[in-house]
Amino acid sequence: MHSKTEKSKQKGVLEFASIKVGDVVWCKRYPNKELARGRITEIITESPDGPYFTFINEFDGSFRLSLYGDLIRKPTKAMMNKLISAKIRADKQVARLQEKKSKKKK
């Protein structure tokens, strides 16, 4: 019996043009075009909107989708800093919430 992950990988291809399953890429998420970075989990080459891939977003751990045309080959320093800053802010917010919860328990 195959796991869900194995079944998912069997639907798509393992490699397309310059990307392959397992690569960490910068891209714009579909449909909102937000900047994202993550590890590719699946590549689908046949769809009405063109080739796309799914990935695990490093920022929040969610599964996301990006069109192949929205792949960012060479992210600028500003793009990288934007995502790093957002991650730092999110981590601080989580820490503050955890601190509040621990104070309430006392």
Secondary structure as UniProt FT lines:
FT   HELIX           4..11
FT   STRAND          15..16
FT   TURN            17..18
FT   STRAND          19..20
FT   TURN            21..22
FT   STRAND          24..28
FT   TURN            30..32
FT   STRAND          35..44
FT   TURN            48..49
FT   STRAND          52..57
FT   TURN            58..60
FT   STRAND          63..67
FT   HELIX           68..70
FT   STRAND          71..72
FT   HELIX           77..105
//
